Each structure stands twice: as structure tokens, then as C-alpha cells.
Amino acid sequence: MSTQGNEVLAEIAEAVRLQEGPAGVRAVVRAFRQIGPASTRDVSRHTGLPVPIVAAVGNELRRHGLLGEQRPSRLTDSGLELIAHLGLGLDLDTDCSRCGGLEIPIPRALQEAVEQLRRISAAGPGADLALDQSHCTAETKVRRVLALIRAGVLPGSSVLLVGDDDQVSIAIAVVEQALGVSLVSRLAVADISDEVLDFIADTASTMDFRVDLAKHDLREPLPPRLVGQFDAAMTDPPYTAEGARLFLSRAVEGLKPGPAQSIFFSFGAKGPEEMLAVQQEIIGLNLVTHSLIRNFNEYQGSGILGGTGFFQHLLTTEATASSVPGAYQGPLYTREKRSRLREYECGNCGAKFPVGAGAEWNSVADLRAAGCPNCGKGPFRPLQLIGEES
């Protein structure tokens, strides 16, 4: 392996303050080699790195002459030489050709169910970004139901959905109808949104499908009728460690006592430090990981996460208990935690600008739209949070 090549990776990682270090740059370079020409979004999905981080790494690769200027992007001859020096030139696709590495293919018998869910969702309420909502695709809805079937939860068990803006309850009804079998003994949804609950109620009534709907702010403990009642729970919480802790705690409250009860947990891709915090919350609840599928969840419009998230099957133990037994008062959603500004640097002239709530540019998208105030160009790469030590 080339020492010089590794030095280039380290230099780029330092330039973009990459939490993943040279290994993160290596993953991006390898992705461009494997799937290029590729968009920033495609590489984000392939590597699990957020779109802004991939964009920043891509800009540095271009500055070093390793990535071409055209879009979608491909490695230059110098970039391919770097790949060769690093020993990353092996062409071998190890993903399953049927499921694309998602482990659960959608059978032909359910293709019409996917189309039906797509039509239903198009008439449903939009995503509330303030609540970290980003609706999953119709295919993901069906795969989540299939995951419950593969795990042996369905048919026949009771299921609690801790939040359901993704309309998994409707997906269970549609799949049940398509297969001609009864899948759940009891299905309940706890959600704060009147819009979401009304849409589920209206849709379920047209399908003659029973679902117990509870309007509930999950900052509060579950209502008594939902406590200790269910064989399994599913949740796709706000993408913060606090959101994971709260929603998983409410899922635990809803489960019947005892070990080996299932929680199906969806979450977006984050950096190592943030993911460590999430995993520590899972351990703090005395839950264990049974399986995890990367990129299992595909979302519409979740640009910063590359439109994907992982799907984790957790099991309870004898020691499992809610870590939020009472009401929760702290920050929960991403917007509530974004109290600090991040500095961005213009890739053309090197000028630096604060971005975030209270700054002239609320988001890097606003800064890109305006162009660099100094030179009128861009692109922009993220630096450290303002006030954070270099």
C-alpha cells in the first residue's frame, strides 16, 4: 500500500475536518471507483456518509486533480492511479443480485401492493420537517412488513407502531389484503399528529381493517391501554440520540414483559460519534442487536442522509426497562439541537462564513443559492462548529 496515497487521504480528511478520518476519504474514493460516474447522492448512499460530507470530500478530490469536474463525477487518471496505489482496484460485486444487499426482496405477489401503497401515500399528509419526518418509499413500507414476517412476528402477533408517519399500519393492511391472510392479532399506533391519525383511520375504514389509534405526545409515558400489551414494536424516531432513547423507551413500555420481544428500529446514517451515542442508548435500555441491514430504508427528500437509513432488529432481555419512565423535557428533534453555527469555506477564494440559525444564511443551501459574497462563486465545504477547538 502506498505511503504517499495514504498521505493524500489524510490531507483531504484534515481539510474537511472529517470525523471518519482517512478511512472516510478512502470509502468515498472506493465508491467513485466502484459505481462511477456517480452523483454525490449515489456515493452518500453507497458509503453511508451524509451528502454534505461527500460533497466536501469530492471538492477536495477535485482540488487534488483526482476527480473530474463533470457531473456525475468519475475519477481522473490520477485518481485511478491513487486507487491502484491503495490496492482498491478489485472489481467484485458482492451484493445479492435479487435484493441489492437489502436482504429482503419483494416477491412478485406483492408488486401490486407496492403500487397501491404508492397511490395511497400520494394522497396522504406531507412530511413535517420540524418533527424530523421524511417519508419512506412504498418499497420500504412493504419490506418493513416482510421483515416482520421473516422475523416470525407476523402472522398472528400484536404490534405497536411508535409513531407512524410512514404509514406502516396501512402497509400491513395492504399486504394482508394482497396475501389473503390475517397478519396481526392487534395493531396499534401512537402518534402526535391528527393529520397522520385521521389519514390512517380513513384509509383503514375503506379497507375494513382494524387499527387502534392513540393521539399521544411521546414525551409522555404511553397511555395505560398500550402498556405491556404487545409482542413487537416498530419505530422510526427523530434522528438524534435523545429521539432514539425516548422512542425506544416508549416501545419498551408497550411490550409484554420478558426477554426476546422484538423492536424494529429505523435510523438515518450519522457519523461515528453520533452513532456511538445512539448505540449507547440501546445498551442503556439493555436491548441487544439481533440483526442490522444498512440502507434498508429509502426515504423521499431526505437529502442530507442520502435518502437511506439502517433497519435494526432489537431484542429485549430480562434487564430491559424504559430509560425515560416519566415525562421527557429535553431536546428531541434535530432543529432543537442546532444551536451552534457551522463555518463553511468557499472552495474558490477561501473566504469563510457562519451558517445556521441566527446567521445570514440559515443553511448551506441558502449560501449556495446566494453564491460567495466575496467572489460570487463556490462550492462550499463544511469546517468545524463555531466555538469548537480546531
C-alpha positions in Angstrom: 0.0 0.0 0.0 1.4 3.4 -0.9 2.5 5.7 1.9 2.1 8.6 -0.4 -1.5 7.6 -1.2 -2.3 7.4 2.5 -0.8 10.8 3.0 -3.2 12.2 0.4 -6.2 10.6 2.1 -5.0 12.1 5.5 -4.6 15.5 3.9 -8.1 15.5 2.5 -9.6 14.2 5.7 -7.9 17.0 7.6 -9.0 19.6 5.1 -12.7 18.8 5.5 -12.4 18.0 9.3 -13.8 14.5 8.5 -14.9 12.7 11.7 -14.3 9.4 9.9 -10.7 10.4 9.1 -8.7 9.0 6.2 -10.9 5.8 6.3 -13.9 8.0 5.3 -12.0 9.5 2.3 -10.9 6.0 1.3 -14.6 4.9 1.3 -15.5 7.8 -0.9 -12.7 7.2 -3.4 -13.5 3.5 -3.5 -17.2 4.3 -4.1 -16.3 6.5 -7.1 -14.2 3.6 -8.4 -17.0 1.1 -8.0 -20.1 3.0 -9.1 -18.7 5.9 -11.0 -19.7 8.0 -12.8 -21.8 8.8 -9.7 -23.6 11.7 -8.1 -22.9 12.9 -4.6 -26.2 11.4 -3.5 -25.2 8.0 -5.0 -21.9 8.0 -3.2 -23.6 9.0 0.0 -25.9 6.0 -0.2 -23.0 3.7 -1.0 -20.8 4.9 1.8 -23.4 5.8 4.5 -21.8 9.3 4.8 -24.0 12.4 4.8 -24.4 14.2 1.4 -22.6 17.5 2.6 -19.6 15.4 3.8 -19.4 13.5 0.5 -19.7 16.8 -1.4 -16.9 18.4 0.7 -14.6 15.3 0.1 -15.5 15.4 -3.6 -14.4 19.1 -3.8 -11.1 18.3 -2.2 -10.6 15.3 -4.6 -11.1 17.8 -7.5 -8.7 20.2 -5.9 -6.1 17.4 -5.9 -6.9 16.5 -9.6 -8.3 13.1 -8.6 -12.0 13.7 -9.5 -13.2 15.2 -12.7 -15.3 18.4 -13.0 -18.1 16.8 -14.9 -21.4 15.7 -13.3 -22.0 12.8 -12.5 -18.4 12.5 -11.4 -15.7 10.0 -12.2 -12.1 9.6 -11.1 -9.4 11.1 -13.3 -6.4 9.2 -14.5 -4.6 10.5 -11.4 -7.5 9.2 -9.3 -7.3 5.8 -10.8 -3.6 5.7 -10.1 -4.3 6.5 -6.5 -6.8 3.6 -6.5 -4.1 1.3 -7.8 -1.5 2.5 -5.2 -4.1 1.9 -2.4 -5.0 -1.5 -3.7 -8.6 -0.6 -4.2 -8.9 -1.7 -7.8 -10.7 -5.0 -7.2 -14.0 -5.3 -9.2 -16.2 -7.6 -7.3 -19.9 -7.0 -6.6 -20.8 -9.0 -3.5 -24.4 -7.7 -3.3 -27.2 -10.1 -3.9 -28.5 -9.5 -7.4 -32.1 -10.0 -6.4 -32.3 -7.9 -3.2 -29.4 -5.5 -3.9 -27.9 -6.2 -0.5 -31.1 -5.3 1.4 -31.6 -9.0 2.4 -35.4 -8.9 1.8 -36.6 -8.9 -1.9 -40.2 -8.0 -2.7 -41.9 -11.0 -4.3 -43.9 -10.7 -7.4 -47.1 -11.4 -5.5 -46.6 -8.0 -3.7 -45.6 -5.8 -6.6 -49.2 -4.5 -7.0 -49.2 -3.9 -3.2 -46.2 -1.6 -3.8 -48.1 0.3 -6.5 -51.2 0.5 -4.3 -49.2 2.0 -1.4 -47.6 4.5 -3.7 -51.1 5.7 -4.8 -52.3 5.8 -1.2 -49.3 7.7 0.1 -49.6 10.3 -2.7 -52.9 11.4 -1.1 -51.5 11.4 2.4 -50.2 14.2 4.6 -46.8 15.7 3.8 -43.7 15.3 5.9 -43.3 17.7 8.8 -39.6 18.5 8.7 -39.8 20.2 12.1 -40.5 16.7 13.5 -37.6 15.1 11.6 -40.1 13.4 9.3 -39.1 12.1 5.9 -41.5 9.5 4.4 -40.1 6.2 3.3 -40.9 4.8 -0.1 -43.6 2.4 -0.9 -41.0 -0.4 -1.4 -39.6 0.3 2.1 -43.1 0.1 3.6 -43.5 -3.4 2.1 -40.0 -4.5 3.1 -40.8 -3.5 6.7 -43.8 -5.7 6.7 -41.8 -8.5 5.1 -39.2 -8.0 7.9 -41.9 -8.7 10.5 -42.9 -11.8 8.6 -39.3 -13.0 8.2 -38.7 -12.5 12.0 -41.7 -14.6 12.8 -43.6 -11.7 14.3 -46.3 -11.9 11.6 -48.7 -13.5 11.1 -50.5 -13.8 14.5 -48.7 -11.4 16.8 -49.7 -8.0 18.2 -47.7 -4.9 17.0 -47.3 -1.4 18.3 -46.1 1.4 16.0 -44.4 4.1 18.0 -45.1 6.9 15.6 -46.4 6.1 12.1 -45.9 9.0 9.7 -44.5 6.3 7.3 -47.9 4.6 7.3 -46.6 1.1 8.1 -50.1 0.4 9.5 -51.6 0.9 6.1 -48.8 -1.2 4.5 -49.8 -4.1 6.9 -53.4 -3.8 5.7 -52.4 -3.7 2.0 -50.1 -6.7 2.3 -52.7 -8.6 4.3 -55.2 -7.9 1.6 -52.8 -8.9 -1.2 -51.9 -12.2 0.5 -55.4 -13.0 1.6 -54.4 -13.8 5.2 -54.8 -12.2 8.6 -51.4 -10.9 9.7 -52.0 -9.2 13.1 -53.9 -10.1 16.2 -53.8 -6.5 17.3 -52.3 -3.4 15.7 -51.9 0.0 17.5 -50.4 3.3 16.5 -49.3 6.1 19.0 -48.7 9.4 17.2 -48.9 13.1 17.9 -50.3 14.1 14.5 -54.0 14.5 14.0 -53.3 14.5 10.2 -51.5 11.2 10.3 -54.0 9.5 12.5 -57.0 10.8 10.5 -55.4 9.6 7.3 -54.7 6.1 8.7 -58.3 6.0 10.1 -59.9 7.0 6.8 -57.8 4.6 4.8 -58.3 1.7 7.2 -62.0 2.2 7.2 -62.2 1.8 3.4 -60.2 -1.4 3.7 -62.3 -2.8 6.6 -59.1 -3.0 8.6 -58.9 -2.6 12.4 -56.2 -0.4 14.0 -56.2 1.1 17.4 -55.2 4.8 17.1 -53.9 6.8 20.0 -53.2 10.5 19.7 -50.3 10.8 22.0 -47.2 13.0 22.6 -44.4 10.5 23.2 -42.7 12.9 25.5 -45.3 11.5 28.0 -45.4 7.8 29.0 -47.7 5.6 26.9 -51.4 5.6 27.8 -52.3 2.7 30.1 -54.2 0.8 27.4 -51.0 0.4 25.4 -48.6 -0.5 28.2 -47.3 -4.1 28.4 -49.7 -5.3 25.6 -47.6 -6.1 22.5 -45.4 -8.9 21.1 -43.4 -6.4 19.0 -42.9 -2.7 18.3 -41.6 -0.7 15.4 -40.3 2.9 15.4 -38.5 5.4 13.2 -37.7 8.2 15.7 -36.2 11.7 15.3 -32.6 11.4 14.2 -31.0 12.3 17.5 -29.6 10.1 20.3 -32.3 11.7 22.5 -35.0 10.8 20.0 -33.7 7.2 19.9 -33.8 6.9 23.7 -37.3 8.3 24.0 -39.0 6.4 21.2 -37.2 3.1 22.1 -38.2 3.6 25.7 -41.9 4.0 24.7 -41.6 0.9 22.6 -40.2 -1.0 25.6 -43.2 0.3 27.6 -45.6 -1.2 25.1 -44.1 -4.7 25.0 -45.2 -7.6 27.1 -42.7 -8.3 29.9 -39.9 -10.8 29.4 -36.9 -11.4 27.1 -36.8 -11.9 23.3 -39.5 -9.5 22.5 -38.8 -7.6 19.2 -38.3 -3.9 18.5 -37.7 -2.9 14.8 -35.7 0.3 14.8 -35.0 2.6 11.8 -32.5 5.4 11.9 -30.5 7.6 9.5 -26.8 7.4 8.8 -24.7 9.5 11.1 -21.0 9.9 11.9 -19.2 7.5 14.3 -19.5 9.8 17.4 -23.2 10.3 16.9 -23.8 6.6 16.2 -21.9 5.7 19.3 -24.3 7.9 21.3 -27.3 6.1 19.7 -25.7 2.6 20.3 -25.1 3.6 23.9 -28.8 4.5 24.3 -29.6 1.0 23.0 -27.2 -0.6 25.5 -28.6 1.6 28.3 -32.0 0.1 27.7 -30.5 -3.4 28.0 -31.5 -4.2 24.4 -29.4 -6.5 22.2 -29.0 -6.3 18.4 -30.4 -9.4 16.6 -29.6 -8.0 13.1 -28.9 -4.8 11.2 -29.4 -4.0 7.5 -27.7 -0.9 6.1 -29.5 1.3 3.5 -32.7 -0.8 4.1 -34.9 2.2 4.4 -35.2 4.5 1.4 -36.7 8.0 2.1 -38.2 10.6 -0.1 -36.5 14.0 0.1 -34.0 13.2 2.9 -31.2 14.8 1.1 -28.6 15.2 3.9 -28.7 11.5 4.7 -28.5 10.4 1.1 -32.1 9.2 1.3 -31.4 6.0 3.2 -31.2 4.7 6.8 -30.5 1.4 8.6 -33.0 -1.1 9.9 -32.2 -2.8 13.2 -33.9 -5.7 14.8 -33.5 -5.4 18.6 -34.5 -8.0 21.3 -35.4 -7.4 24.9 -33.6 -9.1 27.8 -34.6 -9.8 31.4 -33.0 -6.4 32.3 -34.7 -4.3 29.6 -36.6 -1.3 31.0 -37.5 2.1 29.8 -34.8 4.7 30.4 -37.4 7.5 30.4 -40.0 6.3 32.9 -41.7 9.7 33.3 -42.2 12.7 31.1 -39.3 13.9 28.9 -38.5 17.6 28.9 -35.2 17.9 26.9 -34.3 18.5 23.3 -35.6 15.9 20.9 -35.6 17.0 17.3 -32.6 17.9 15.1 -33.7 21.6 14.9 -33.8 21.8 18.7 -30.1 20.7 18.9 -28.8 23.0 16.2 -28.0 25.9 18.5 -24.5 26.3 17.2 -23.3 27.6 13.8 -21.0 25.8 11.4 -18.4 27.6 9.4 -18.2 27.0 5.7 -15.3 27.8 3.4 -15.6 28.9 -0.2 -13.6 26.5 -2.4 -12.8 29.2 -4.9 -11.5 32.1 -2.8 -11.1 30.6 0.7 -13.5 33.0 2.5 -15.3 31.6 5.5 -18.9 32.2 6.6 -21.0 31.1 9.5 -24.1 29.1 8.6 -27.1 28.2 10.8 -29.9 29.6 12.8 -29.3 33.3 13.5 -26.7 33.7 10.8 -27.1 35.5 7.5 -27.5 32.0 5.9 -29.8 29.6 7.7 -28.5 26.6 5.7 -25.7 25.8 3.3 -28.4 25.6 0.6 -29.1 29.3 1.1 -25.4 30.1 0.9 -25.0 28.1 -2.3 -28.1 29.9 -3.8 -26.6 33.3 -3.0 -23.1 32.5 -4.0 -20.0 33.5 -2.1 -20.3 37.2 -1.1 -16.6 37.6 -1.7 -16.1 36.1 -5.2 -19.7 35.2 -6.2 -18.7 31.5 -6.7 -18.3 28.4 -4.6 -18.5 25.5 -3.9 -18.5 25.4 -0.1 -17.0 22.9 2.3 -18.0 22.4 5.9 -15.5 23.2 8.7 -15.8 22.8 12.4 -18.7 24.2 14.6 -18.0 27.7 15.6 -16.5 27.8 19.0 -15.2 24.3 18.7 -11.4 23.8 19.1 -9.5 23.2 15.9 
